[in-house]
Amino acid sequence: MCKDVTEVISTMTALYYMVNVKEENGTYNTFDGNSMEYFSTKPEGFEKGAGIIVISEIWGLTEFIKNVCRRLSAEGYSAIAPNLYSRPDEKILYTEENMMDAMRPIWSIPSEKRRDPSAIQDILSTVNDTSGKIITSIMVEREHIEKRMIKDLESLYNFYFDKKNTAKGIVGFCMGGGLAFQLSTQEEFEASVIFYGRNPLNIKDVRRIKGAVLALYAGEDGTINSGIPDLLEQVVEHKTDFEMKLYPGTFHAFFNDSGMSYHEEAAKDAWEKTTTFYKKYLKSE
C-alpha cells in the first residue's frame, strides 16, 4: 500500500474515532530514571472505568497504534500506549522511517531465515550504520532489548493503574504481542489480548497468568505459530482461561490497516472478538 494512501486512511480513521474521545501526550518515569513518552485516550467525561495498555509493533508508537487507543476509548475504555523508543539516546535512531529502512532487507528474506545468524550477518554487511544499529538491537540482541522493555512496561503499569480501583486490560501486536504476553505473566490483568505475539520467554510462566487471554493468529505465520503447540500444552495443564482464533490465509500483521498484510475481513472479525472479550472481563468494581 503506497504511503499517500495509508496516510489518508490513518487520518480518516483518526477523525472517525476522535469524536467524543479525549487525547493526551505525556511522560512517565521508568525503572532506570528515564522519562518515557506515552499517548493516551479516554472517553469524554470519563471518570472511572477499565484501562487498557496498548503495546506497539516493532515500528513503535505509530498512527496505527494511536488509532487502536482511539477505537478502544470509543468503546468506553481509557487506553495508553508507551513509546518504548523514547529514551533520549534512542529517539533519534528509532524513527519510523529508520525502522522501515532497517527492516526492509530483513523482510526480503524467507521468514524461516529471519532468525538465522548467518543470514542476519549477510544483511548487516550491506546496510548503513543506522540500519546496522537497529538490526543488531532488535534482531541479534532482541532478548536484551525486550527484557528492558518489559521493565519499562512494569513501570508504566504502576504509573497508569496506581492502585486505582479499575479493571486492567492489555493488548499487543507483533513484538508488542509477545511483550503483552510476557507482562501478563508478571502483572495482574483481567483481560489480555495477544495479536500474533510470541510465547512468554519461559513457557511454564503461563501458570502465573491470573486473568483471561485471547490469542489471535495469522494462518501464514510459521515462526509465531510454531510455538502454539507448547502454549496449548501449558494452557491445558494449568487450566488457563484461554481463547484462540487462527485466521487461514492471512499473514503476520493482518490487523494493521496501514500495512501490506492487512486483511479487512479478518481484521474486522478480530476487532469484534476483542471488544466482546473486553466487555466480558473488564468490569470495574
C-alpha positions as CSV (number, residue, x, y, z in Angstrom):
1,M,0.0,0.0,0.0
2,C,1.5,3.4,-1.0
3,K,2.4,5.9,1.6
4,D,-0.1,8.5,0.5
5,V,-3.0,6.1,0.7
6,T,-2.0,4.8,4.1
7,E,-1.7,8.4,5.4
8,V,-5.2,9.2,4.1
9,I,-6.6,6.0,5.7
10,S,-4.9,6.8,9.0
11,T,-6.2,10.3,9.0
12,M,-9.8,9.3,8.2
13,T,-9.7,6.6,10.9
14,A,-8.4,9.0,13.5
15,L,-11.0,11.6,12.7
16,Y,-13.8,9.0,12.9
17,Y,-12.7,7.8,16.4
18,M,-11.7,11.1,17.8
19,V,-15.4,12.1,18.2
20,N,-16.1,12.2,22.0
21,V,-12.5,10.9,22.7
22,K,-10.0,13.0,24.7
23,E,-6.3,12.6,23.9
24,E,-3.2,13.3,25.9
25,N,0.6,13.1,25.3
26,G,2.6,12.8,28.4
27,T,5.6,11.1,30.1
28,Y,6.2,8.7,33.0
29,N,9.3,7.7,34.9
30,T,10.7,4.3,34.2
31,F,12.7,1.9,36.3
32,D,16.1,3.5,35.5
33,G,15.1,7.1,35.9
34,N,14.4,7.9,32.3
35,S,11.3,9.8,31.2
36,M,9.3,7.8,28.7
37,E,6.6,9.2,26.4
38,Y,3.1,7.9,26.1
39,F,-0.1,8.6,24.2
40,S,-3.4,8.1,26.0
41,T,-7.1,8.4,25.3
42,K,-10.3,8.2,27.2
43,P,-14.0,8.9,26.5
44,E,-15.2,12.5,27.1
45,G,-16.4,12.7,30.7
46,F,-14.6,9.5,31.7
47,E,-14.1,9.4,35.5
48,K,-13.8,5.8,36.4
49,G,-13.6,2.6,34.4
50,A,-11.4,0.0,32.9
51,G,-8.0,0.9,31.5
52,I,-6.1,-0.9,28.7
53,I,-2.3,-0.8,27.9
54,V,-1.6,-0.9,24.2
55,I,1.8,-2.2,23.1
56,S,3.1,-1.4,19.6
57,E,4.6,-3.4,16.9
58,I,8.3,-3.2,16.2
59,W,7.7,0.1,14.4
60,G,6.9,1.9,17.7
61,L,4.2,4.4,18.5
62,T,2.7,4.9,15.0
63,E,-0.6,6.4,14.0
64,F,-2.0,2.9,13.7
65,I,-1.3,2.3,17.4
66,K,-2.8,5.7,18.3
67,N,-5.9,4.7,16.4
68,V,-6.2,1.5,18.4
69,C,-6.3,3.6,21.5
70,R,-8.9,5.9,20.0
71,R,-11.0,2.9,19.0
72,L,-10.8,1.4,22.5
73,S,-11.9,4.7,24.0
74,A,-14.8,4.8,21.6
75,E,-15.8,1.5,23.2
76,G,-15.7,3.2,26.7
77,Y,-12.2,2.4,28.0
78,S,-9.3,4.5,28.8
79,A,-6.1,3.4,26.9
80,I,-2.4,4.2,27.0
81,A,0.4,3.4,24.5
82,P,4.0,3.9,25.5
83,N,6.7,5.0,23.1
84,L,9.3,2.3,24.0
85,Y,11.9,4.0,21.9
86,S,11.7,7.4,23.6
87,R,14.9,7.4,25.6
88,P,17.0,10.5,24.6
89,D,19.7,8.4,23.0
90,E,17.2,6.2,21.1
91,K,14.6,8.6,20.0
92,I,16.6,9.9,17.0
93,L,17.7,6.4,16.0
94,Y,14.4,4.5,16.2
95,T,12.3,6.7,14.0
96,E,9.6,5.1,11.9
97,E,11.5,5.9,8.7
98,N,14.8,4.4,10.1
99,M,12.9,1.3,11.3
100,M,11.4,0.8,7.8
101,D,14.8,1.2,6.1
102,A,16.4,-1.3,8.5
103,M,13.7,-3.9,8.4
104,R,13.1,-3.8,4.6
105,P,16.0,-6.1,3.8
106,I,15.0,-8.4,6.7
107,W,11.5,-8.9,5.3
108,S,13.0,-9.6,1.9
109,I,14.4,-13.0,3.0
110,P,12.2,-16.0,3.8
111,S,10.6,-15.9,7.2
112,E,12.3,-19.1,8.3
113,K,15.7,-17.5,7.8
114,R,15.0,-14.2,9.7
115,R,16.5,-15.6,12.9
116,D,19.4,-17.3,11.1
117,P,22.6,-15.6,12.4
118,S,24.4,-16.1,9.1
119,A,21.5,-14.5,7.1
120,I,21.5,-11.6,9.5
121,Q,25.2,-11.1,9.2
122,D,24.9,-11.1,5.4
123,I,22.4,-8.3,5.7
124,L,24.5,-6.3,8.2
125,S,27.4,-6.3,5.7
126,T,25.2,-4.4,3.2
127,V,23.4,-1.8,5.2
128,N,24.4,1.7,6.5
129,D,25.4,2.3,10.1
130,T,21.9,3.4,11.2
131,S,20.2,0.4,9.9
132,G,23.0,-1.8,11.3
133,K,22.5,-0.5,14.8
134,I,18.7,-1.1,14.6
135,I,19.1,-4.6,13.1
136,T,21.7,-5.5,15.8
137,S,19.5,-4.3,18.6
138,I,16.1,-5.8,17.5
139,M,17.3,-8.9,15.8
140,V,20.7,-10.0,17.1
141,E,20.2,-8.7,20.6
142,R,16.4,-8.9,20.7
143,E,16.1,-10.6,24.0
144,H,18.2,-7.9,25.7
145,I,16.1,-5.0,24.5
146,E,12.8,-6.8,25.1
147,K,13.8,-7.5,28.8
148,R,14.4,-3.8,29.2
149,M,11.1,-3.0,27.5
150,I,9.3,-5.3,30.0
151,K,10.8,-3.3,32.9
152,D,9.6,-0.1,31.2
153,L,6.2,-1.6,30.9
154,E,6.2,-2.7,34.5
155,S,6.9,1.0,35.4
156,L,4.0,2.0,33.1
157,Y,1.7,-0.5,34.8
158,N,2.4,1.0,38.2
159,F,2.1,4.6,36.9
160,Y,-1.1,4.0,34.9
161,F,-3.1,2.0,37.3
162,D,-1.5,3.4,40.5
163,K,-3.8,1.5,42.9
164,K,-6.9,2.7,41.0
165,N,-10.0,0.6,41.6
166,T,-10.3,-0.4,37.9
167,A,-10.2,-3.5,35.7
168,K,-7.0,-3.9,33.9
169,G,-6.6,-4.9,30.3
170,I,-3.7,-5.2,27.8
171,V,-3.3,-5.7,24.1
172,G,-0.2,-6.0,21.9
173,F,0.7,-6.5,18.3
174,C,3.6,-8.5,16.8
175,M,6.6,-7.6,19.0
176,G,4.1,-5.9,21.3
177,G,2.0,-9.1,21.4
178,G,4.9,-11.0,22.8
179,L,5.6,-8.3,25.3
180,A,2.0,-8.2,26.3
181,F,2.0,-12.0,26.8
182,Q,5.2,-11.8,28.9
183,L,3.8,-8.9,31.0
184,S,0.6,-10.8,31.7
185,T,2.7,-13.5,33.4
186,Q,4.2,-10.8,35.7
187,E,1.4,-8.4,36.4
188,E,-2.3,-8.9,37.0
189,F,-4.7,-8.2,34.2
190,E,-8.3,-9.2,33.9
191,A,-8.1,-9.5,30.1
192,S,-5.0,-9.9,27.8
193,V,-5.4,-9.8,24.0
194,I,-2.4,-11.1,22.0
195,F,-2.2,-10.3,18.3
196,Y,0.2,-12.8,16.7
197,G,2.7,-12.5,19.6
198,R,5.5,-14.8,20.7
199,N,5.0,-17.0,23.7
200,P,6.4,-15.9,27.1
201,L,10.1,-16.4,27.3
202,N,9.6,-19.2,29.8
203,I,6.6,-21.0,28.6
204,K,6.0,-22.5,32.0
205,D,5.2,-19.0,33.3
206,V,1.8,-19.4,31.7
207,R,0.8,-20.8,35.1
208,R,1.3,-17.3,36.5
209,I,-1.5,-15.7,34.4
210,K,-4.4,-14.7,36.6
211,G,-6.8,-13.3,34.1
212,A,-8.3,-14.4,30.7
213,V,-6.3,-14.5,27.5
214,L,-7.5,-14.1,23.9
215,A,-4.8,-15.0,21.3
216,L,-5.3,-14.1,17.6
217,Y,-3.0,-15.6,14.9
218,A,-2.4,-15.4,11.2
219,G,-2.6,-18.6,9.3
220,E,0.5,-18.0,7.3
221,D,2.9,-17.1,10.2
222,G,5.2,-20.0,10.7
223,T,7.6,-18.5,13.1
224,I,5.0,-17.4,15.6
225,N,2.6,-20.4,15.1
226,S,5.4,-22.9,15.8
227,G,5.0,-22.0,19.4
228,I,1.3,-22.7,19.6
229,P,1.5,-26.5,20.5
230,D,3.7,-25.7,23.5
231,L,1.4,-22.9,24.5
232,L,-1.7,-25.1,24.4
233,E,0.0,-27.8,26.4
234,Q,0.6,-25.3,29.2
235,V,-2.9,-23.8,28.9
236,V,-4.4,-27.2,29.4
237,E,-2.1,-28.2,32.2
238,H,-2.7,-25.0,34.2
239,K,-6.4,-24.6,33.1
240,T,-5.8,-21.0,31.9
241,D,-8.9,-19.1,30.8
242,F,-7.8,-19.1,27.2
243,E,-9.5,-18.4,23.8
244,M,-7.8,-18.6,20.4
245,K,-8.6,-17.8,16.8
246,L,-6.4,-18.6,13.8
247,Y,-7.3,-16.9,10.5
248,P,-6.4,-19.1,7.5
249,G,-4.9,-17.4,4.5
250,T,-3.8,-14.3,6.5
251,F,-0.2,-13.1,7.2
252,H,1.6,-11.6,10.2
253,A,0.3,-8.1,11.0
254,F,-3.1,-8.7,9.2
255,F,-4.8,-6.3,11.6
256,N,-2.7,-3.2,10.7
257,D,-4.7,-1.3,8.2
258,S,-1.6,0.7,7.1
259,G,0.5,-2.3,6.3
260,M,1.0,-4.6,3.3
261,S,-0.5,-7.6,5.1
262,Y,-3.8,-6.0,6.1
263,H,-6.8,-8.4,5.7
264,E,-10.0,-6.5,6.1
265,E,-12.3,-9.4,6.8
266,A,-10.0,-11.0,9.4
267,A,-9.3,-7.6,11.0
268,K,-13.0,-6.8,11.4
269,D,-13.6,-10.2,13.0
270,A,-10.6,-9.9,15.3
271,W,-11.8,-6.5,16.5
272,E,-15.3,-7.8,17.2
273,K,-13.8,-10.7,19.2
274,T,-11.5,-8.3,21.0
275,T,-14.3,-5.9,22.1
276,T,-16.6,-8.8,23.0
277,F,-13.8,-10.3,25.1
278,Y,-13.2,-7.0,26.9
279,K,-16.9,-6.4,27.6
280,K,-16.9,-9.8,29.3
281,Y,-13.9,-9.4,31.5
282,L,-13.3,-5.7,32.0
283,K,-15.9,-4.8,34.5
284,S,-14.8,-2.2,37.1
285,E,-16.0,-2.6,40.6
